[in-house]
Amino acid sequence: MTAERWAYLGPEGTFTEQAAQSLVRRDQLAGIPTEVRLEAVGTVSIALDAVRSGAAEAAVVALESSVEGAVPLTADELTHGDPLLITGEAYVPITFDLLVRPGAELADVRTVGAHPHGHAQIREWLAATLPTAEVVMSSSNAAAAAAVAAGDLDAAAAAPVAGARYGLTSIATDIGEVRDAVTRFVQIRRPGAPPAPTGNDRTSLVLSVGNHPGSLLAVLAEFASRGINLTRLESRPAKSAIGVYVFLVDADGHINDPAIADVLAALIRRSALWRWLGSYPRAQGNNEPAADFATTSAYVTAHDQVRRWQRGEQN
């Protein structure tokens, strides 16, 4: 069997690598006969471009943080680049240690490397503990750890696993501002058939609505009238003009579910569906139970009744 190449934001030791490994284990537990070769790349864009070009079968990238919200680069790549499909997700607990070379002490730390999202989670600790230290933004937290190992930085705020990977020592543990912080990562592939429905799925899409009163409300009403629960709604610039936005949406359900298929068709009729990003199993949490009128059986019963009337049959 030829191994699939999965690209992820490197270098080794990133939270993204942990997410990719989690997705590999998911496939193994599900009995999916896939051999995977994880390959670290320099940026999210490089990872996604590798999928678009066919150089990689999949990419794993961060989509949102419980602390900082959406990852803008990923959101924009999925919204504006050539179409891609989300086929899975993984949640990774985010814990930061302050990593240094063996023998170093807090008094020796003058520069600290961190990814911008990581820095947002440890800035209060830095301000209180190392107020004079210079913060250097890195492409990833693991890249900051690698820079420490190379002697280019004094310390890095990174995952504990990065310390073991680069031969560093933790001189302060769990320094994040928010305990139990989590980042959601997604697996990306080229467009194709979505994973089979599991009964606990998520559908992601991008909406584009007119800039007039009630336009967004009318589109959201399409979901409400079908009993579809939304779990995320956020705006991103459409990049066409100032003040023009698109909306990234996550909804409970799968495109094979009658309610989701129905709402997608309605959004297409309204010219409001900018892009369907995929339907895939949820990694955490459960779908909200559908209202009685929105269940699959309710759709089937209603559809069958209308067909009988169309054929001239009585109730």
N, C-alpha and C positions, 0 to 999 in steps of 0.2 A: 504493500500500500504506500502510495506517495504521500508524504507528509504535507499537510496544509501549512502555509506560512501565515501567521498572525502577527501583524505589526502593532507595536504599542509604544507609547512615549517612554523613552529610556532616559538615562542608561539603566542597567540592571539595578534592582533595589527600589524601584518606584512603587507607589501605591497602585499605579496602573498595571504593573507586572503582577501584583497580588490579585488584582481583579481578573486579569487574563488567566492566571492559574486557576482561579475559582471557576471560571467558565469552562475550562478544560475538564475540571473535575465534575462539573455538572453534566457534560456530555458523556463522560465515562460512567457516571452513576445511571444515566438514562439508557446506557447500552448503545450509544451512537459510536460506530466503529471509525473514529477519526483519530489519525495521528497528527499531532500539531507540533510545529517548530515555532517557538516564540522568538521574534526578532525586534530588538530595541531600535527605535529611530529617533531623530532629533526633535521633531515637532508633531503636533496633532495633524497639521496640514500634510506633512510627509506621509504619515500613517494612512490618512484617508486617500491621498493621491495614489498610494500603492495599491489600494483596493480598486480605485477607479481605473487604473491602467492595467490591472490584472497581475501586477507583480506580487500581490498578496491576496489570499482568499478572504481574509477578514482583518479588521482592525479593532482594537479595544481602546476606547477613549473616555475621559471623564465628561459627564453631561451636566451634573449639578451637585452642589455641596449643600449640606444642611445648614452651614454657617454663612456661606457667601452667595448662595443661589446658583443660577445658571453659569456654566462656563462659556463665556461669549464666543470664543473661537470655535468651539464645537457646534454651538447653536447656529452660528453664521455659516459654517461649512455645510451643515445639513440643510440649511434653508436656501442658500444661494449657489452652492456648487452643483456639479452634475449629480443627478439623483442617486441616493444610496438608501439602503434599507437597514433599519434596526432589527436584529434577530434575537437579541438576548440582553439581559442586564445583570449586573452584580453590584452588591453593596459592600463597601469596605470601611470598617471602622478606622477613623483617622486619629492616630496617636503620634505626637511629636516628642522626640528626645533631642537634647542638644549634644551633638556628636563632635568629638575632638580627637586629635591624634593621641595615642597612649602617652601618659605622663603630663599632659597639659592640664591646667587648672583654669577656673573662671577668670582669675586675674590676668591670664595670658590672652584672653579673647578680645580682639580689637575689631575683627570683621566676622560677620555672620551671614552665611548664604541661606536663601530660602526661595521657594517658588512664591509668586505674588499671593496665591490663595493660601499657601502655608503661612506666609508672613502675616496675613490678616488674622490668623488664629493664634499667633504667638507674640504679637506686637506688645500687648500689655505686659506680658512676662518680661520681654526684653527691656521695656521702658523702666520696669521696676528693678530688674536684676543687672542689666548691662546697659545703662542709659547712654554711655558714651560710645558704644560699639556701632560701627558702620554696618548697615544692612545692605547686602549685595543681592540683587534679584537674579535668580537662576532659572533656566528653562524647566527644571524639575527639582524636587527636593533631593533626589538621588544624585543629580548632577552637582548639587552643592556639596554633598558628601564626598563625591569623587574629587572635587576641587580641594577639599580639606585634606584628603589622602595625598594629593599631589603637592600640597604645601602652598596652594594659592589662596586659601582662606584659613582662618583660625578655627572656625566652627560652622556647623550646619544644623539647621532645624529640619529633621528628616525622620522617616520611619525607623524604628529600632532595627528592622531587618537590614537597612542600609548600613548600619554600623558594622554588623557581622560581615556584610558583603565587602566592605572597603577597609576592614581592619581598624575601625575607630572605636572609641570608648564613649559611653553615655555618662556625662557629668551632671546631667539634670534630666529627669524623666517626666513624661506626661505634662509638658509645659503649655499645651494648648489652652486657650481661653475657655473653650466650651468642651466639657466632658461629653462623651458619647457622640462626638461629631462623626458624621458618616458622609461619604461621597458615593454617588451613584454613577457607575460606569456602564457603557453600552457596547455591545458587539455590533459591528457594522459589516455588511456584505453588499455586493452589487445587487441591483434590483432583481427580484425573482419571487417565487412563491414564498409566502410567510411560513414560519413554523406552524405545525398543527395546533389547533386550539386545545387548551388544557382545562378550561373552566375557570381559570384564574389568570386572566391575561390583561395586557395593557395595549392600547392603540395610541400611537403618536402621530400627530399631523400638524401642519402649518396652515393657518387661516389668513386670508386677506379680505378685508371688508372695506366698504365705501366710507369715505370721510364725511358722514352726515349724521344727524341725530338719530339714535336708535339702531344704527347699522350693526353694531356689535351685539346689542341686546337681541335683535332679530335672529342672528346666527346662533347665539347661545340658546335661544328658545328652541331651536331644532333639537338640541341635545336633551333639554328638559322635557320636551313633549314626548320623547321616546324613552324616558326614564333612565338616561345614561348619566352616570356619575363622572364628573371631571375631577382629576386629581392634581392638575397643574394648568395654569394659564398665565403666560407672561408675554411681554411684548419685546420685539427687536426691530431696529430700523430696517425698513424695506430697501434702503440704499438708493431709492429713486428720487427722493426729494425730502427736504427737511419737514418733519412733522408727519411723515407717512410711515406707518408701522405694520408689521405682520405679527401674528400671535401664535406662539407655540403652545400646543394643547396635548395633554395626556388624558385619556379616558379609559374607564373600566370597560373591558370587553375585547372581542376579536373580530376582525373583518368578516369572518365566517358566521358570526352571530347576526341574526336578522336585524336587530336594532342598530348595530354598528353599520352594517351594509346599507340600511335604509338612510341613516343620517349622512353617510358619505355621499350617497346619491343625491340627497337634498342639497348638500353643500355644493356639489358639482352644478346642480341646476341653478343655484344662486351665484355661481361663479365665485364662490368664497373659499374653495379648497385650493390653496396654493400648492400644497404637496402632502401626500400621505407618506409617512415615514416608517410605517410598519406596525404589525401586530405580533406580540411575542409574550412568552410567559413572564409573569411577575416574579421577581426574586424575593420580595418581602411584602407582607400584608396580603389582604384578601379583597377581592372585588366586593363592593357594596351589593347586597342582594337586590335583584331587579324587582321593580314594582310589578304587581300582578299583570298589569296591562302591557308590560315590556318583556315578559318572558318569551323564550323561544316557542313554547307551546301556544301562547296567546297569539303570536304572529302567525303560526301555522294554522290555527283554528280560524282566524280572521281571513287569511288568504284563501283557505279552502271554501269558506262561506261565500266570499265574493265570486270565486270561480263557479260555484254552483248557480248563483244568480245569473252570471254571464251566460251560462248554458241553458237558462230558462227553468232551472229546477226550483222547487219550493224549499222552504226551510226544513 
